[in-house]
Amino acid sequence: MKENKIPYKTYLDESEIPTKWYNVRADMKNKPAPLLNPATLKPMTAEELSPVFCDELIAQELNNTDAYIDIPEEIQDFYKMYRPSPLIRAYFLEKALDTPAKIYYKFEGNNTSGSHKLNSAIAQAYYAKKQGLKGVTTETGAGQWGTALSMACSYFGLDCKVYMVKVSYEQKPFRREVMRTYGASVTPSPSMTTEIGRKILEAHPGTTGSLGCAISEAVEVATHTEGYRYVLGSVLNQVLLHQSIIGLECKTAFDKLGVKPDIIIGCAGGGSNLGGLISPFMGEKLRGEADYRFIAVEPASCPSFTRGKYAYDFCDTGMVCPLAKMYTLGSGFIPSANHAGGLRYHGMSSILSQLYDDGLMEATSVEQTAVFEAAEKFARVEGILPAPESSHAIRVAIDEALKCKETGEEKTILFGLTGTGYFDMVAYEKFNDGVMTDYIPTDEDLAKGFAGLPEVNL
Ligand SMILES: Cc1ncc(COP(=O)(O)O)c(C=O)c1O
């Protein structure tokens, strides 16, 4: 072990768990672009959003001004079941890499859902319950969000209907059963249970589905069922707000240790964990109080930031949702079925898109075999079996640490370890058997997605 006073794990006291979420939009000079009504192309009002989302969540979605928002006591109590999450110094990984870099990770996998998604699921279920709703509908890709939401709904006695991307439904029967154990109903998407599902199946028979399809189905069911609303596990401003608990805990822990990270790295699907992790640090950067390098890591097979367009687009394949301005591959883009795990969404959080466009954040893409190589190295030395999504961040953290080895720089690197990979063993099996392949869409593949972008002249 290295001579160092920094402990392996830094846990905050229960009393230090944040009691307010931090809303980075309050400190952004260029605010994220508003959601647009697809019919009028005007910013969506709270009233227009109310058939889809819960009222308090709409208020949070539209709130660009309050820097701090109180976390209701019931949510704080739930957080105490599995928070604070540990900030871990990766001494064993540092040793294995023989790097002078100091590597830390914030581990969000210590709950039954196995990921950070529970941080927002419990908040969204709470507001639905408070509004007197009967239940909520949602989509899930790899299954972590659906699992987290089913846990949160069972805690508050709400019904939960999950549309699960078909490829994951088939590959991950155990995740499906966890959701059902918590009382959720799970339907593979696209399905024949909705009008939009039937249309998509007619147009693309045999499709393995996408998050965009599953969102359309879940929204249709929510808006056609009395006492239901739709909830989303990523992308939206409100979700990044709830996930700020990750970054706030990190910041407090680092302050206690007297450490300041130089580079902060997170995987990016729709942007919620990354947004939550970086928010308080980005706030400091925006206010001119400190500087950090932020790196978003996405799969080369679904490269929204690195090869996407910054444009208004539909959030779903069925084009029933509001338009969001974001880095996008087009709502019709369906990632190759060879891509394991999550991070398959065509778009990206509007907040992160604006920060990236303003040059305040970097992005990079990585291929999945390189991601699994990093996952395997990490599992063998640090002990935790990482989720494939989280392993994108591990890959780039390792690469940055290896650069430090070349230059001799002692940089401090923080990355988000968003979850565990116990339900991803089909992908691990492919990797272990040496049959995992990489797929990078061609420019022609991407052009098809871009061709479907709506024309918005504001
Ligand atoms: C473990 C894990 N990490 C990361 C992500 C990416 O989502 P987001 O970009 O919203 O954090 C997911 C999404 O499914 C996930 O399950």
The ligand as a Gaussian input file, in Angstrom:
#p B3LYP/6-31G(d) Opt

LIG

0 1
 C      -25.130000       1.844000     -14.645000
 C      -25.479000       2.934000     -15.605000
 N      -24.599000       3.922000     -15.782000
 C      -24.855000       4.918000     -16.649000
 C      -25.998000       4.949000     -17.403000
 C      -26.189000       6.068000     -18.358000
 O      -27.247000       6.904000     -18.089000
 P      -27.038000       8.427000     -17.776000
 O      -26.240000       8.986000     -18.915000
 O      -28.392000       8.979000     -17.680000
 O      -26.304000       8.503000     -16.489000
 C      -26.952000       3.945000     -17.252000
 C      -28.193000       3.980000     -18.059000
 O      -28.866000       3.064000     -18.300000
 C      -26.677000       2.918000     -16.323000
 O      -27.553000       1.940000     -16.126000

